[in-house]
Amino acid sequence: MSIVEIRNLTFSYGRRQAPVIDRFSFSMKKGEIIGVLGASGNGKSTLLRLIAGLEAPSEGEIRIKGATVVDPKTFIQPERRGVGMVFQDYALFPHMNVRKNIEFALHRMPGKERGKRLKEMLELVQLSEFQERYPHELSGGQQQRVALARALAPKPDVLLMDEPFSNLDADLRGAIRAELCRILKKEKMSCMFVTHDQQDVDAISDRSIRLEPEEKLQVMASAGSFV
């Protein structure tokens, strides 16, 4: 079953500018982890923003879990797409502690379920002992895990991550990659992430999409792929 289907997607930042993404078609299986590679300015983050509903394409269609979220006649708002997103800078609320940052994503969940889900997320990202700490009191890896827990808490159909390893020290990247892969697999999460580092893709993804300078998208199998 395809969790995300993209057909003939086209996007440009202005009518007179060349498309950043041009007639791109792609499908993503449920539970699959996809890495999006490419140099800066080649449309990697734009692709995520189009799926999330933070940008609107000039042409094409996106379906999530079988439902059309955008086409020439349809535009479903981001909060109704079933998509979780982790931004490059994590976007944590500095005035909220770890617990409250995660609880913020659970405001639509009934009270009884909210406490249970919060506990599950804290345990999943191994931050139960840090739940009263504020973002400035955490390491970069811990901040990333809080952002990940907040995105996963509402049980999205798809998780999107923009450069999830870029703010981490080189010495930490290997350990954090392994930890992130463990969390995604345990949650059976369908995930697409943007990176400029082939090692990120090789470490955790099942397939990759490379955005080339000539604005062509190539879908490739990564090491260990089941494709």
C-alpha positions in Angstrom: 0.0 0.0 0.0 1.3 3.5 -0.9 1.1 5.9 1.9 2.2 8.9 -0.3 1.5 9.2 -4.0 2.8 12.2 -6.0 1.8 12.7 -9.7 3.3 15.3 -12.1 4.2 17.7 -9.2 5.5 21.1 -10.4 6.6 24.1 -8.3 8.4 27.4 -9.0 8.8 30.4 -6.9 7.6 32.8 -9.6 5.9 32.6 -13.0 9.0 33.7 -14.8 11.4 31.4 -12.9 12.3 27.8 -13.9 10.5 25.1 -11.9 12.4 23.9 -8.8 10.4 20.7 -9.1 9.2 19.7 -12.6 6.6 17.0 -13.3 7.8 14.8 -10.4 5.9 11.5 -9.8 6.7 9.2 -6.9 5.1 6.7 -4.5 6.1 5.8 -1.0 5.2 2.5 0.8 3.8 2.4 4.3 6.6 2.0 6.8 9.3 3.0 4.3 12.1 5.5 5.1 13.1 7.7 2.2 16.2 10.0 2.1 16.1 13.1 -0.2 19.6 14.1 -1.3 20.9 17.0 -3.3 22.8 20.3 -3.1 21.5 23.4 -1.6 18.8 25.1 -3.6 17.8 22.0 -5.6 14.3 21.7 -4.0 14.8 19.2 -1.2 13.1 21.2 1.5 10.5 22.4 -1.0 9.4 18.9 -1.7 8.7 18.3 2.0 6.9 21.6 2.3 4.6 20.7 -0.6 3.7 17.4 1.0 3.1 19.1 4.3 0.9 21.8 2.8 3.2 24.7 3.6 3.5 25.4 -0.1 1.1 24.9 -3.0 2.2 23.4 -6.3 1.4 25.0 -9.6 0.5 21.6 -11.1 0.2 18.0 -10.0 -1.5 15.9 -7.3 -0.5 14.6 -3.9 -2.4 11.8 -2.1 -1.8 10.7 1.5 -3.2 7.4 2.7 -5.4 7.3 -0.5 -6.9 10.8 0.1 -6.2 13.7 -2.2 -4.6 16.5 -0.3 -3.8 18.7 -3.2 -4.7 18.9 -6.9 -5.9 21.7 -9.2 -9.3 21.7 -7.4 -8.3 20.7 -3.9 -6.1 22.0 -1.1 -6.3 20.4 2.4 -4.8 22.5 5.2 -1.5 21.2 6.8 -3.2 20.3 10.1 -5.6 18.0 8.4 -3.1 16.1 6.3 -1.9 13.6 8.9 1.7 14.8 8.5 4.3 15.4 11.2 7.3 17.6 10.6 10.6 18.1 12.3 12.3 21.3 11.2 16.0 21.8 10.8 16.2 24.0 13.9 13.8 21.7 15.8 11.5 24.7 16.5 11.1 23.8 20.2 9.2 26.3 22.4 12.0 27.8 24.6 9.5 28.8 27.4 8.2 25.2 27.7 9.9 22.2 29.2 10.3 18.9 27.5 6.9 17.6 28.8 5.0 20.6 27.7 6.6 20.8 24.3 5.4 17.2 23.6 2.0 17.8 25.2 1.5 20.8 22.9 1.1 18.3 20.0 -1.5 16.3 22.0 -4.1 19.1 22.6 -6.7 17.4 20.4 -6.3 14.0 22.1 -8.7 13.2 25.0 -7.3 13.7 28.5 -7.0 10.0 29.4 -5.2 9.2 26.2 -3.0 12.3 26.4 -1.1 11.2 29.6 -0.6 7.7 28.3 0.8 8.9 24.9 3.1 11.4 26.6 4.5 8.6 28.8 5.0 6.5 25.7 6.8 9.2 23.8 9.1 10.1 26.7 10.1 6.4 27.1 10.5 6.0 23.3 13.0 8.8 23.0 14.5 8.0 26.4 13.9 11.4 28.0 11.6 10.4 30.9 14.2 11.8 33.4 14.6 15.0 31.5 10.9 16.0 31.1 11.1 19.0 33.4 14.1 20.5 31.6 14.0 23.3 29.1 15.4 23.3 25.6 18.5 25.4 26.6 19.3 22.8 29.2 19.5 19.9 26.6 22.2 18.8 24.2 21.6 19.0 20.5 20.8 15.3 20.3 18.3 15.6 23.2 16.6 18.6 21.5 16.3 16.5 18.3 14.6 13.7 20.2 12.2 16.1 21.8 11.3 17.5 18.4 10.9 13.9 17.1 8.7 12.9 20.0 6.5 16.0 19.5 6.1 15.2 15.8 5.3 11.5 16.5 3.0 12.1 19.5 -0.3 12.7 17.4 0.4 9.5 15.4 0.8 11.0 12.0 0.5 8.9 8.8 3.8 10.4 7.5 6.8 12.0 9.2 8.9 14.6 7.3 12.3 15.8 8.6 14.4 18.6 7.2 18.1 18.0 7.7 17.7 16.1 11.0 21.4 15.7 11.5 22.8 19.1 10.4 22.9 20.6 13.9 24.8 17.7 15.5 28.5 17.3 16.1 30.2 14.9 13.7 31.1 12.6 16.7 27.4 12.3 17.6 25.9 11.7 14.2 26.5 8.0 14.0 24.9 7.4 17.4 22.0 9.6 16.6 21.4 8.0 13.2 21.2 4.6 14.9 18.8 5.9 17.6 16.6 7.6 15.1 16.4 4.5 13.0 15.4 2.5 16.1 12.6 4.9 17.0 11.2 5.1 13.4 11.2 1.3 13.1 9.6 0.8 16.5 6.8 3.2 15.6 6.5 1.6 12.1 6.7 5.2 10.8 6.6 6.2 7.1 9.3 8.8 6.9 10.9 11.1 4.4 14.0 13.2 5.4 16.2 15.7 3.6 19.9 15.6 3.8 23.1 16.5 1.9 25.1 13.6 3.3 25.1 10.2 1.6 26.1 8.6 4.9 22.8 9.7 6.4 20.9 7.9 3.6 23.1 4.8 3.8 22.6 4.5 7.6 18.8 4.7 7.9 16.9 4.8 4.6 15.4 2.1 2.4 15.5 4.3 -0.7 16.7 7.7 -1.8 15.7 10.5 -4.1 18.5 12.6 -5.5 17.7 16.1 -6.8 20.2 16.9 -9.5 21.3 20.4 -10.5 19.5 20.1 -13.8 16.3 19.7 -11.8 15.8 16.0 -12.4 14.7 13.7 -9.6 16.2 10.2 -9.5 14.8 7.4 -7.3 17.5 5.0 -6.1 17.9 2.1 -3.8 20.2 2.6 -0.8 22.4 0.1 0.8 20.4 -2.6 2.4 17.2 -1.7 0.5 14.4 -4.1 0.1 13.4 -2.5 -3.3 
